Amino acid sequence: MFTSVIGLFLPTLLFSGFLFPIENMPLPLQVIANVVPSKWYYLIVKSIMIKGLGFSFVWKETLVLVGMTAALLGISIYKFKIRLA
């Protein structure tokens, strides 16, 4: 349990912008933060819950998450077919 917290949960919290603002991070860490899906999810949740915005304001972040999902699903299906062949 401790290893999973350190290995997965802690980087997710650090790079999502929940604990520390992403703008204050060094440039290499900002690039890593843009790849982490939790950053985009946190932006959507913050916009809806705190600011009270609708879907018309968070469609870009939602599109980024849909793109990441499609890319990872495509890679997974491709790799799965190679293993079966």
Secondary structure, 3 states (H helix, E strand, C coil): CHHHHHHHHHHHHHHHCCCCCHHHCCHHHHHHHHHCHHHHHHHHHHHHHCCCCCHHHHHHHHHHHHHHHHHHHHHHHHHHHHHHC
